[in-house]
Amino acid sequence: MTTATTATTAAPPRLTGPVRGGGFRGAVAFEWTKLWSVRATWWNLAVGLLLTVGFAAMVGASADASAKKGIDVAVPAPHHASQAFLISQLTVVVLATLALTGEYSSGSIRTTLQGVPARGRMLGSKTLVVLAVVAAAGSVFSVLGTLVAAPLMRGHGDYTGGQMLGSALGAGVYLALLAVMSVGLGTVLRSAAGTITTLIMVLLALPQLMGVVGARWLETAADFMPSVAGTVLLTQDHDPYGGGTALLVLLLWSLACYAAGTVVLRRRDA
């Protein structure tokens, strides 16, 4: 007499909900961990802080010296302190650029795409993380710059809490959108040197060159460069246009760079 044994195979469990840690939230957590595990992030933020505070102090002292010579410098301290961002913005460019191009140079982009195979999700999560960090840093830099510059101006740069808050918000928005531009352009070029050089040209060199050539249309076009729009947000000025137009200009620049990066990322191999 033989006994038949029937083997039964258990059916795989059914998933009744989203996998924890997956999706876009998991991609954001992945990028957040990577960003803070790189020394370059800490160094760039530290250098950006030192440059902002240092140049704000120089601007404040310079304004006081000018006032003693009879020059009118009755401009709120946050507006003077915002001049320090002409230099410290470059540290943001480097931070945001290295967040992506550093992965291409080290080859870790392959690991990243294995962890987050959906390329649009990967780029979106990376951009969101860099944007959030830079926006917070920019606002803090602006407030600290104002607090350093104001005492050195000896009453010539009196300001209100609203003015300081407005400049801090403008600084955060400007640097955040600048970071989006950096990530997008870095995705296209895949080179830290090429991306940083291009952005320096766009932010600093081109507006100056376009303004001195003498052609009226170039002067008008120069008003719509990212650095000019950023200055409007930082100083809450209305020359050559208001804050709403400045925000729109920066959004268009950042969206154009991000869209180009998305297209290139999906078409090229890692």
KAWO-V449077 format. One record per residue. N is the residue number from 1. RES is the residue in three letters. D_FIRST is the distance of its C-alpha to the first C-alpha in Angstrom with 1 decimal. Layout:
# KAWO-V449077
N|RES|D_FIRST ; N|RES|D_FIRST
This chain:
# KAWO-V449077
1|MET|0.0 ; 2|THR|3.7 ; 3|THR|6.7 ; 4|ALA|9.8 ; 5|THR|13.0 ; 6|THR|16.2 ; 7|ALA|19.3 ; 8|THR|22.4 ; 9|THR|25.9 ; 10|ALA|28.7 ; 11|ALA|31.7 ; 12|PRO|34.9 ; 13|PRO|37.3 ; 14|ARG|40.0 ; 15|LEU|43.6 ; 16|THR|45.7 ; 17|GLY|48.9 ; 18|PRO|50.8 ; 19|VAL|49.7 ; 20|ARG|52.1 ; 21|GLY|54.4 ; 22|GLY|53.9 ; 23|GLY|56.2 ; 24|PHE|60.0 ; 25|ARG|60.0 ; 26|GLY|57.8 ; 27|ALA|60.0 ; 28|VAL|63.1 ; 29|ALA|61.7 ; 30|PHE|60.7 ; 31|GLU|64.3 ; 32|TRP|65.9 ; 33|THR|64.1 ; 34|LYS|65.1 ; 35|LEU|68.7 ; 36|TRP|69.3 ; 37|SER|67.6 ; 38|VAL|70.2 ; 39|ARG|73.5 ; 40|ALA|75.5 ; 41|THR|74.9 ; 42|TRP|76.5 ; 43|TRP|79.3 ; 44|ASN|80.2 ; 45|LEU|80.4 ; 46|ALA|82.4 ; 47|VAL|84.8 ; 48|GLY|85.1 ; 49|LEU|86.0 ; 50|LEU|88.6 ; 51|LEU|90.2 ; 52|THR|90.4 ; 53|VAL|92.0 ; 54|GLY|94.2 ; 55|PHE|95.6 ; 56|ALA|96.0 ; 57|ALA|98.1 ; 58|MET|100.2 ; 59|VAL|100.6 ; 60|GLY|101.7 ; 61|ALA|104.2 ; 62|SER|105.5 ; 63|ALA|106.0 ; 64|ASP|108.0 ; 65|ALA|110.2 ; 66|SER|110.8 ; 67|ALA|111.8 ; 68|LYS|114.4 ; 69|LYS|116.0 ; 70|GLY|116.4 ; 71|ILE|113.5 ; 72|ASP|111.7 ; 73|VAL|108.1 ; 74|ALA|107.5 ; 75|VAL|103.9 ; 76|PRO|101.0 ; 77|ALA|99.3 ; 78|PRO|95.9 ; 79|HIS|97.5 ; 80|HIS|98.9 ; 81|ALA|95.7 ; 82|SER|93.8 ; 83|GLN|95.7 ; 84|ALA|93.6 ; 85|PHE|90.6 ; 86|LEU|92.2 ; 87|ILE|91.0 ; 88|SER|88.0 ; 89|GLN|86.3 ; 90|LEU|85.7 ; 91|THR|83.3 ; 92|VAL|81.3 ; 93|VAL|81.2 ; 94|VAL|79.9 ; 95|LEU|77.3 ; 96|ALA|75.9 ; 97|THR|76.1 ; 98|LEU|74.3 ; 99|ALA|71.5 ; 100|LEU|70.4 ; 101|THR|72.1 ; 102|GLY|71.1 ; 103|GLU|67.5 ; 104|TYR|68.4 ; 105|SER|70.4 ; 106|SER|67.7 ; 107|GLY|64.8 ; 108|SER|63.1 ; 109|ILE|63.3 ; 110|ARG|60.0 ; 111|THR|58.3 ; 112|THR|60.0 ; 113|LEU|58.8 ; 114|GLN|55.3 ; 115|GLY|55.5 ; 116|VAL|57.2 ; 117|PRO|56.4 ; 118|ALA|58.5 ; 119|ARG|61.9 ; 120|GLY|63.9 ; 121|ARG|62.2 ; 122|MET|62.8 ; 123|LEU|66.5 ; 124|GLY|66.9 ; 125|SER|65.5 ; 126|LYS|67.4 ; 127|THR|70.6 ; 128|LEU|70.1 ; 129|VAL|69.7 ; 130|VAL|72.7 ; 131|LEU|74.7 ; 132|ALA|74.1 ; 133|VAL|74.9 ; 134|VAL|78.1 ; 135|ALA|79.2 ; 136|ALA|79.0 ; 137|ALA|80.7 ; 138|GLY|83.5 ; 139|SER|84.3 ; 140|VAL|84.4 ; 141|PHE|86.6 ; 142|SER|89.0 ; 143|VAL|89.5 ; 144|LEU|90.0 ; 145|GLY|92.4 ; 146|THR|94.4 ; 147|LEU|94.6 ; 148|VAL|95.8 ; 149|ALA|98.3 ; 150|ALA|99.9 ; 151|PRO|101.6 ; 152|LEU|103.0 ; 153|MET|104.6 ; 154|ARG|106.7 ; 155|GLY|106.7 ; 156|HIS|107.1 ; 157|GLY|103.5 ; 158|ASP|103.1 ; 159|TYR|99.9 ; 160|THR|98.0 ; 161|GLY|94.4 ; 162|GLY|93.7 ; 163|GLN|95.1 ; 164|MET|92.9 ; 165|LEU|89.8 ; 166|GLY|90.6 ; 167|SER|91.0 ; 168|ALA|87.8 ; 169|LEU|85.9 ; 170|GLY|87.5 ; 171|ALA|86.7 ; 172|GLY|83.1 ; 173|VAL|82.8 ; 174|TYR|84.7 ; 175|LEU|82.8 ; 176|ALA|79.4 ; 177|LEU|80.2 ; 178|LEU|81.6 ; 179|ALA|78.2 ; 180|VAL|76.5 ; 181|MET|78.9 ; 182|SER|78.1 ; 183|VAL|74.3 ; 184|GLY|74.7 ; 185|LEU|77.1 ; 186|GLY|75.1 ; 187|THR|72.1 ; 188|VAL|74.2 ; 189|LEU|75.9 ; 190|ARG|73.2 ; 191|SER|76.1 ; 192|ALA|77.5 ; 193|ALA|80.9 ; 194|GLY|81.1 ; 195|THR|80.1 ; 196|ILE|82.5 ; 197|THR|85.4 ; 198|THR|84.9 ; 199|LEU|84.9 ; 200|ILE|87.9 ; 201|MET|89.7 ; 202|VAL|88.7 ; 203|LEU|89.5 ; 204|LEU|92.6 ; 205|ALA|94.2 ; 206|LEU|94.0 ; 207|PRO|95.5 ; 208|GLN|98.5 ; 209|LEU|99.0 ; 210|MET|98.7 ; 211|GLY|101.3 ; 212|VAL|103.9 ; 213|VAL|103.8 ; 214|GLY|106.1 ; 215|ALA|104.3 ; 216|ARG|104.1 ; 217|TRP|100.7 ; 218|LEU|99.2 ; 219|GLU|100.6 ; 220|THR|99.0 ; 221|ALA|95.7 ; 222|ALA|95.9 ; 223|ASP|95.9 ; 224|PHE|92.4 ; 225|MET|90.9 ; 226|PRO|88.3 ; 227|SER|90.6 ; 228|VAL|93.4 ; 229|ALA|91.0 ; 230|GLY|89.6 ; 231|THR|93.2 ; 232|VAL|93.8 ; 233|LEU|90.8 ; 234|LEU|91.7 ; 235|THR|95.4 ; 236|GLN|94.9 ; 237|ASP|97.8 ; 238|HIS|98.6 ; 239|ASP|99.9 ; 240|PRO|99.0 ; 241|TYR|96.7 ; 242|GLY|95.0 ; 243|GLY|91.7 ; 244|GLY|89.8 ; 245|THR|90.8 ; 246|ALA|90.0 ; 247|LEU|86.5 ; 248|LEU|85.9 ; 249|VAL|87.2 ; 250|LEU|84.8 ; 251|LEU|81.9 ; 252|LEU|82.6 ; 253|TRP|82.8 ; 254|SER|79.6 ; 255|LEU|77.7 ; 256|ALA|78.9 ; 257|CYS|77.8 ; 258|TYR|74.4 ; 259|ALA|73.8 ; 260|ALA|74.8 ; 261|GLY|72.4 ; 262|THR|69.5 ; 263|VAL|70.1 ; 264|VAL|70.3 ; 265|LEU|67.3 ; 266|ARG|65.1 ; 267|ARG|66.5 ; 268|ARG|66.5 ; 269|ASP|63.8 ; 270|ALA|63.7
